[in-house]
Amino acid sequence: MKKIAFYGGSFDPPHRGHLAIANALLGQFELDEFVFIPAFHAPHKVRLTPTSAYDRYAMLCLITQNEPKISVSKMEIEMPERPYSVQTLRRLYAERPDDEIFFVMGADSWMDILTWREWEKVLTMTNIIVVTRPDVEIRFGHVTDEIRNRVIDLRTRPTDERSTTNNEASIFVTDAVNLDISATEIRRKMRDKDPSWREDVPAEVANYVEKYQIYS
């Protein structure tokens, strides 16, 4: 049995924070693999038009090519319809019935979780890892008591407390990565011709963006 974390999102663009999360969680949770799953288009972000999924996939591949335990999946961008996270998780369990699966989300996704399709199902069908960010306050009042009872806050409890007594899926909250980097802010800097955006992304992403004029 392998322990594998899957991190779904837009990654528009992939930045240093994303790669830092992958490496930090590999260590903190003793994972065998970490997999990025770029979304074709996040269904709950109906007002946003993302950059081409294939460009985002290519940029993720570039920044992970020298990371033996980190990979990128095409499973969502190759689906004929835009899948919801609950559908992706069902597919992962069908394909990997013997593995222990963790589903990673950022602090902003946790705070917006009520907008997700079958959000309670998502939070109870597998282990969840919520990665905090300095500029986003993590709260728990917006979810049900059942969901709150599954939370293990690793910011205040020992790292090895990674299981519940009733074998239910847990929701782990971790501050293993303390970087205040936002893809939204990076895109704003690009629009404003602020060259400091390059500091927030790996060199491979900066070169790709400039060569192919992705955000021009």
C-alpha positions in Angstrom: 0.0 0.0 0.0 1.3 3.5 -0.9 0.5 6.8 0.7 -0.3 9.2 -2.1 -1.4 12.9 -1.9 -3.4 14.5 -4.8 -3.4 18.2 -5.1 -6.1 19.5 -7.5 -6.4 23.1 -8.6 -6.0 25.6 -11.3 -2.2 26.3 -10.8 -2.6 29.4 -12.9 0.3 29.8 -12.9 2.2 27.2 -10.8 4.4 29.0 -8.3 7.0 28.4 -5.7 4.3 27.9 -3.0 2.9 24.9 -4.9 6.2 23.1 -5.1 7.0 24.0 -1.5 3.7 22.4 -0.4 4.5 19.2 -2.3 7.9 18.8 -0.7 6.8 19.7 2.8 3.9 17.3 2.8 6.0 14.5 1.4 8.0 14.8 4.6 5.4 15.6 7.1 3.0 12.8 6.1 5.7 10.3 5.0 4.1 10.1 1.6 5.3 7.8 -1.2 4.0 10.1 -4.0 2.6 13.6 -4.5 0.5 14.2 -7.6 -0.7 17.6 -9.0 -4.0 17.4 -10.8 -4.5 20.6 -12.9 -8.2 21.2 -13.5 -9.5 21.8 -17.0 -11.6 24.5 -15.3 -12.7 24.4 -11.7 -16.5 24.0 -11.9 -17.1 26.2 -8.8 -15.2 29.1 -10.3 -17.8 29.9 -12.8 -16.8 33.5 -13.4 -13.2 32.8 -14.1 -11.7 31.8 -17.4 -8.4 30.0 -16.8 -5.3 29.8 -18.9 -5.2 26.9 -21.2 -5.1 23.6 -19.2 -2.3 22.3 -21.5 -0.1 25.3 -20.7 -0.7 24.9 -17.0 0.0 21.2 -17.3 3.3 21.9 -19.2 4.4 24.4 -16.6 3.8 21.9 -13.8 5.7 19.2 -15.7 8.7 21.6 -16.1 8.9 22.4 -12.4 8.6 18.8 -11.3 10.8 17.1 -13.8 13.7 16.7 -11.3 11.4 15.6 -8.4 11.3 11.8 -8.3 8.3 11.6 -5.9 6.3 14.4 -7.5 4.3 14.0 -10.7 1.5 15.6 -12.7 -1.7 13.9 -13.8 -3.7 14.6 -16.9 -6.8 12.9 -15.6 -9.0 16.0 -15.3 -7.9 17.8 -18.5 -8.5 14.7 -20.6 -12.0 14.1 -19.3 -14.7 15.1 -21.9 -16.6 16.9 -19.2 -15.4 19.2 -16.4 -15.3 16.8 -13.4 -16.1 17.9 -9.9 -13.6 16.9 -7.1 -16.0 14.3 -5.8 -16.0 12.6 -9.2 -12.2 12.7 -9.3 -11.9 11.2 -5.9 -14.3 8.3 -6.9 -12.1 7.6 -9.9 -8.9 7.7 -7.8 -10.4 5.2 -5.4 -11.5 3.0 -8.2 -8.0 3.0 -9.8 -6.1 2.7 -6.5 -8.2 0.6 -4.1 -5.3 -0.5 -2.0 -3.6 2.9 -1.5 -4.1 5.4 1.3 -5.2 8.6 -0.4 -4.9 12.2 0.8 -6.6 15.1 -1.0 -4.8 18.5 -0.6 -6.4 21.9 -0.7 -5.3 25.4 0.1 -6.7 27.7 2.8 -8.8 29.6 0.3 -10.4 26.4 -1.0 -11.2 25.3 2.6 -13.0 28.6 3.3 -14.9 28.3 0.0 -15.7 24.6 0.5 -19.5 25.2 0.7 -19.5 26.1 -3.0 -18.2 22.7 -4.0 -20.4 19.9 -5.4 -21.2 17.4 -2.6 -18.7 19.1 -0.4 -19.6 17.0 2.7 -18.9 13.9 0.6 -15.6 15.2 -0.5 -14.6 15.9 3.2 -15.7 12.5 4.5 -14.7 10.1 1.7 -10.9 10.5 2.1 -8.2 12.1 4.2 -8.0 15.9 3.6 -4.9 18.1 4.1 -5.6 21.8 4.4 -2.5 23.9 3.9 -2.7 27.3 5.6 -1.5 30.6 4.2 -0.4 33.6 6.2 -3.0 35.9 4.6 -6.0 33.6 5.0 -7.7 33.0 8.3 -8.7 29.4 8.8 -12.1 29.0 10.5 -14.3 26.1 11.1 -17.7 27.6 11.8 -18.9 27.3 8.2 -18.9 23.4 8.3 -21.1 21.0 10.2 -20.3 19.5 13.6 -19.6 16.1 12.0 -17.0 17.7 9.8 -15.4 19.7 12.6 -15.1 16.5 14.7 -12.8 15.1 12.0 -10.3 18.1 12.1 -6.8 17.4 13.4 -5.0 20.7 13.7 -1.3 19.9 13.3 -0.5 23.5 14.2 -1.3 22.7 17.8 -1.1 18.9 18.1 1.8 16.5 17.6 2.7 15.7 14.0 2.4 11.9 14.7 -1.3 12.3 15.7 -2.5 11.4 12.3 -5.4 9.0 13.0 -8.7 9.1 14.6 -10.0 6.5 17.0 -12.9 5.5 14.9 -10.9 5.1 11.6 -12.8 7.8 9.9 -11.2 10.0 7.3 -9.5 13.0 8.9 -9.0 16.6 8.0 -5.5 17.7 8.8 -4.7 21.4 9.1 -1.0 22.2 8.6 1.2 25.3 8.5 4.1 23.3 7.1 4.5 25.9 4.4 4.5 29.6 5.5 4.7 31.3 2.1 2.3 34.2 1.2 2.2 33.6 -2.6 -1.0 33.8 -4.6 -1.5 33.0 -8.3 -4.2 35.7 -8.4 -1.6 38.2 -7.1 1.0 37.0 -9.6 -1.4 37.5 -12.5 -2.2 41.0 -11.2 1.5 41.8 -11.2 1.8 40.6 -14.8 -1.1 42.8 -15.9 0.5 45.8 -14.1 3.9 45.1 -15.7 5.4 44.6 -12.3 8.5 42.5 -12.9 8.6 41.2 -9.3 6.2 38.3 -10.3 9.3 36.4 -11.5 10.4 36.1 -7.8 7.2 34.1 -7.0 7.6 31.4 -9.7 10.3 28.9 -10.5 12.6 30.0 -13.3 11.1 27.3 -15.7 7.7 28.9 -15.3 9.0 32.5 -15.9 10.8 31.4 -19.0 7.8 29.5 -20.3 5.4 32.4 -19.6 7.7 34.9 -21.4 8.6 32.7 -24.4 4.9 31.8 -25.1 3.4 35.1 -23.9 0.9 33.2 -21.7 -0.5 36.1 -19.8 0.0 38.9 -22.3 
